[in-house]
Amino acid sequence: MKANRVTVDALNDFGHPRGLTSAQVALAWLLAQKSWIVPIPGTTKLAHLQENLGASDFQFTPEELRNLDSAVSKIKIQGDRYTEVEQKRVGQ
């Protein structure tokens, strides 16, 4: 959804100066959360797998993590997570 592009832009704004893609920032952010949170990215392309693996090489400083958390928390996501059909399928 075009209205939610601001989220990707925030990830790109953080990642670009550090040589990271938005996907790598998102995965690195998940890895920086609680130790029991484990992202399970899926891919069908070797290049995307390599990109995903690169996220594990990045370590946030406490300030970077606070700044990214702050920036993303101000973004209001628009739209439903699932279509009506998918919501029925997942029981929501």
C-alpha positions as MATLAB code, in Angstrom:
seq = 'MKANRVTVDALNDFGHPRGLTSAQVALAWLLAQKSWIVPIPGTTKLAHLQENLGASDFQFTPEELRNLDSAVSKIKIQGDRYTEVEQKRVGQ';
ca = [
       0.000    0.000    0.000;
       1.434    3.325   -1.070;
       0.394    5.004    2.210;
       2.682    2.650    4.161;
       5.728    3.402    2.028;
       6.878    5.724    4.832;
       7.869    2.611    6.813;
      10.161    1.362    4.068;
      11.528    4.887    3.669;
      12.414    4.983    7.393;
      14.234    1.656    7.095;
      16.048    2.878    3.986;
      16.976    6.176    5.666;
      18.553    4.232    8.504;
      20.157    1.533    6.375;
      21.504    3.411    3.377;
      24.302    5.280    5.221;
      25.301    1.990    6.847;
      25.291   -0.022    3.621;
      22.164   -1.974    4.589;
      18.972   -2.666    2.673;
      15.559   -2.099    4.237;
      15.160   -5.889    4.549;
      18.465   -6.152    6.409;
      17.475   -3.345    8.780;
      14.139   -5.025    9.490;
      15.793   -8.389   10.180;
      18.570   -6.830   12.267;
      15.951   -4.937   14.266;
      14.092   -8.190   14.985;
      17.352   -9.862   16.016;
      18.011   -6.949   18.417;
      14.759   -7.573   20.277;
      14.234  -10.217   22.945;
      16.464  -13.279   22.636;
      13.411  -15.497   22.099;
      12.292  -13.508   19.023;
      13.654  -15.283   15.975;
      12.818  -13.998   12.493;
      12.142  -16.663    9.888;
      12.535  -14.958    6.514;
      11.557  -16.869    3.438;
      13.065  -16.511    0.022;
      13.253  -18.252   -3.326;
      16.367  -16.461   -4.551;
      19.964  -17.042   -3.492;
      20.691  -13.303   -3.634;
      17.901  -12.617   -1.133;
      19.204  -15.358    1.159;
      22.645  -13.755    1.107;
      21.071  -10.352    1.768;
      19.127  -11.786    4.709;
      22.243  -13.401    6.164;
      24.008  -10.029    6.010;
      21.565   -8.713    8.606;
      23.183  -10.880   11.271;
      26.464   -8.999   10.823;
      24.962   -5.685   11.941;
      24.789   -4.752   15.608;
      22.762   -1.726   16.688;
      24.242    0.659   19.197;
      21.775    1.450   21.983;
      21.330    4.950   20.518;
      20.687    3.613   16.992;
      18.104    1.198   18.333;
      16.346    3.962   20.298;
      16.357    6.273   17.288;
      14.946    3.645   14.930;
      12.344    2.541   17.485;
      11.319    6.163   17.934;
      11.084    6.859   14.199;
       9.070    3.739   13.440;
       6.752    4.105   16.447;
       5.518    7.427   15.034;
       4.327    5.777   11.815;
       0.645    4.896   11.604;
       0.187    1.796    9.465;
      -2.869    2.034    7.232;
      -5.089   -0.763    6.006;
      -5.838   -4.256    7.189;
      -3.201   -6.908    7.600;
      -5.292   -9.449    5.731;
      -7.948   -9.281    3.054;
     -11.449  -10.320    4.175;
     -10.950  -13.819    2.717;
      -7.576  -14.244    4.434;
      -8.988  -13.011    7.754;
     -11.578  -15.777    7.651;
      -8.854  -18.299    6.856;
      -6.776  -17.318    9.921;
      -9.802  -16.982   12.177;
      -9.654  -13.226   12.786;
];
